[in-house]
């Protein structure tokens, strides 16, 4: 089978097509024929070793000190079950599924991938194409876990999403709206219509209006862009308000968190959960129509390097999808 692997960190050109044996399922495994995957920010960081301030050493320890530990990237996928192991009971061959190997396993940059029956595999929503379904999990699980589980979002909360037009940002806007929040999205002028179209009640163009000087008090501020530091947003958070740092510096999580607690507020950072429960809940929201992945560009499997080059421009809106098989 064809796959893409990188044996070193660097620009998109380090990703090379390789031939690997088609895997055989072990007793508790399923073999998925992949129809679509994405180039997520997790793939980009693992390929380029680009880190937020203070995270460089941690990233090398996670991904590999001297070179990539996981050489076949790809955090999420959609596809069809090709074969199952002898002891698999809940999944059948021919079933259309969404899979989320996540940033701990990767492996979706290939024509086939093995996953455990007990792993993050759920039925594909019938209301979404394979390309759309492939883009549910990476941004969706981060948005769900940080807002619902860690941030304790409640209906009626006033939520500001900084960096509202990316993969996680568009998911944050939709999931916050799904749970009944009033949402303000922050993005550039070219993305305001997009952010409004996915449910934001208010949209701020950060180039013409300084969102940190707003009069409105927010229960939650979500930072997907690394620009909503605690020192900038503390004045717009209500008492008991939460700053959620999805993209930002380790120092701001540590020291901002200390200062926030002194003022009766919280800074929430860290890594989002990739648990099966979170994945199931996010896919259920997508099935109900509460989350519709935004697709910016779709590339063919032969265009993997081009897809990564597009990510490197920093102009991505929503998700970048790589389609392997378009047949339904």
C-alpha angles and dihedrals in degrees: 000000000000120000139162119241136175122202094185139033119255146082125348091276091073088073108090132181112246137178115240131175115267104252123244116220117249116219095280098031134098125208114222124201100215118227098175142000135174141233099237129183086254090060091045093052093045092049098043098027088227109166138187114248110292094013102089098098092042090053093052090050090050100042101030132294099228099021143341113310090196106045098179106066129193122119102196140025150167125216150117128288105251100181140349134213123254094258098045112118111163101049127059134200112263095032117136110230148173115227130194114191086166129194094310097061109015113175103138096114090090141079091249135020133190118224132172116255087236092052130098099297121134134164114277113250109253091218093063132067120236089258093053093043092053089062098054104087114048098054095024097056092047091050093046096045097045096042103035105026105028100023097042093221115199132195109270095028117141107234129186117197113199110200092025098168103063130086096275094032094057089047091050092053093050098042093047088052090046089059093048104261127146103240133206116189124204118204143124122291093259092060101044094097091050094050092047091049093058093055112279111152092206132019126200123198100216092205093062103027130041106227093194090066095055118130093219117100116227129209090202134020115190117200114203094154105053092240102097097083119178091249090057101044105033091097094056096051119096120229107289088018121153131223108204112200110200092156116023146090126307089227091059091051092050104037096026088053091054094051092043093057090051087058096046094257136103140231112208122195140139132092124327120241119260093191121146090243092057091046092050092048093050093048090049089054089050090048091053091050096252093117124037112177113235112230117203102173135001119205132186121247090255088058099061094123091049090052090053091047089055090052089052091060090068091224098109117137113199112324138349111216130199112204119207102169122017097183115113 
